Amino acid sequence: MFASLTTNACKNCGCRADKKSKSEHKHENDLQSHASVDLTKSTIYWKGAKLTGSHEGTIDILSAHLHFNDKVFEGGEIIIDMNSINCTDLSGDSKKNIEGHLKHEDFFFSEEHPISKLVMGNVKKIGINTYEIEGDMTIRGITNPIKFKSIITNGKANAKLKIDRTKYGIKYKSKSFIKNIGDKMIYDEFDLDVNLIYTL
């Protein structure tokens, strides 16, 4: 799903935003700013499905960078900790097994690729609080373009992403690559529900 995990460059002006700082970063004209994202309250929920059911859980955000111009969203990035994959619909050994498998080479191979990254570049405001965003998603060191909508208002940013895992080399039990797999099939697409809490 890289750049430094401690600082992130703003593509609009070239300044740096320190993820450890909780203060708002101002630009020279006082209209452009980097929002302070509260990582303790921000969340990413995931859900993956197979023919016979589904599983869901959470994953931690390592850093998040949001750029605004006169309170209008212009872009940013989110870096995700792939070793933090947590399954919330199972417990005990079942929970431990699925979390281990998702971190395995069959899926996200987190030992080799510990972070994923979402870069939000081209942004178009299409409603009062709604944006159409084009950017890049990097998973397992493979980058693909992504397009989605986001509602950003009153210190909250939400986006629902649908990702085709096979575009990132994750073909385990994919019907697209394995013939006659029957009811053991796992769907190619999985969902991410991203919720960021920020302060301008």
N, C-alpha and C positions, 0 to 999 in steps of 0.2 A: 503495500500500500504505500543520500538525503542530506538534507541540510542539517546544520547544527541543532541539537535539541535545546540549547540554552538561549540562542538568539535567533530571530527570524527577520529577514529583510523584507521591507515593504516594496513591492514592485513599482508602486506609483512614484515614490520619491527617493527610494534607496536608503531610508533611515532604518534603524534597528529597533526591534521591540524585544525587551528582555522578559521572558516568560516568568521569571522569578519575581519581577516587580509587580506590585499591586497598584501602582500609580498610573494615571492616564498619561499617555505619551502625546504631546502636542507638536504640531508642525508650525512652520513659521507664520502661516496666515491665520492660525487659531481656529480654522474651520475643519482642517484635516486632523484626525486623531486615531490612535489605536485604542480600542476598547480594552478594559481590564476584564478578563474572563475568569470567573470563579470556578476553578476546576473541581472544587469540593462539592459544588451543586450541579455542575454540568454532567450530562450522561449520554451514553450511547447504548441503545438496546439493539440486540440482533435477533433475528429469527430465521431459521433454516427449516426446510420441509422435505420430507420424503413421501413416497406414495402411501405409506401406512401411518403417517403422523408427522409431528414437527417437534422442534426443540427451540428454546429461546434463552436469552440471558443478557449479560452486560459485558462491556469491555471498557477499560480505562482510557482516559485522554491524558497524554503526556504533556501536551502544550496546545494552545489555541491562540490564533492571531486573527483579529478582525479589524479591518480598515474602513473608516467612515470619512465622508466629506460632507460637512454641514449636516451631520446626522443621517446621511444617506449611505447605505452600505455599498462598498466598492470592491471588496475582495478579502482574501485572507487564506489561512491554512489551518489544518488540524492534524496533529500527529498522534497516532493511536498505538498503545502498548499491546502488542499481540500476545505477550506472555500473561496478560491479565484476563484472558477469556474465561468467563464465568457462566456456567449453566444454572439457571434458576428454577427450572421445572423438574429437576431431578435431585436426589440426595444420595448420600452414602457412596458405595462403590460405583453405582451407575453414573452418578455425577462426576466422580473422579475419572472414570473411564472415558466418558465423552469429551471432557475437557482435555485430557491427555491426547485423545485421538485428533481433536481439532488443532492442537499444537504440533501434531506429527506431520511428517513429510507428505502424507496423503492429502492434507488440507493446507494449513497456513505455514507450516514449517517454521515455527517461531524461533527455534534455536538458531537457524540460519538467517531468518528475516524477522527480527524482533519488533520492527515498527512498520506500520502502514501510514500512508500520507494522503490527505485530500487537500489539493490546492484549488482555490476558487479564484479564477482570473477574470473572465468576461462576465460582467453582471449587467442585467437590464431590469429596471424597475417596471413592473407590469401592473401594479396596483398600489393602493395606499401603503400597505405594509408587505406586499408580495414581490419577490424578486425571482427572475429566471437566471440561473447561474450555469455557466459552462466552465469546466476546469479539468483537472487531471486527478485520477485515482491511482495510487501505486500500492500494489500488494505483491508480496514475494519478489520484490525488485522489478516487477513488470508494471509499466504505466500505460493506462488507457484513458481516452477522453471520457468525460461524464457530463451529463446535463440533468438538472433537476430544479425544482422550485423550492423556495424557502420563505417562511413568514418570519419577519424580523421586526420587532416592536417592543417598546417598554422594557428593554433589558433582557429580552428573551429572543433566541433565534432557534427555529425548528426546521428541520429538513428530513424528508423521508426518501431514502435512496434504495434503489433496486439494482443489485450488482450481479452480473453473470460471472460466476467463479471460474468458468472454463477459459475466460479471456486472460486469466492470471495463472494459467497452468494447473488449475485444480480440477482434475478430471475423474476423481474417485467416484465410482458408481454413477457416472453420468450417462444417461440414455443417449446423449449425442455422440458418445464415443464407444460405448459398450453395447453390442447388440444382444437381444434376448435376455436382458437383465431382469425383466419381470418386476415383481413387487419389491425387489431390493434396490430399486432406483432411487437416487437422491436428486431432487430438482436442481437445475443449474443455477437458478437465481436465488439469492438470499436478500433479506431486508435489513437495513440499518435505519434506526430512528434516532436522529441526532438532536440533542437539546443543549444549547449553550446559554448560560446565564452570564450577562456582561454588564459593565458600567461604563458609561461615557462621561 
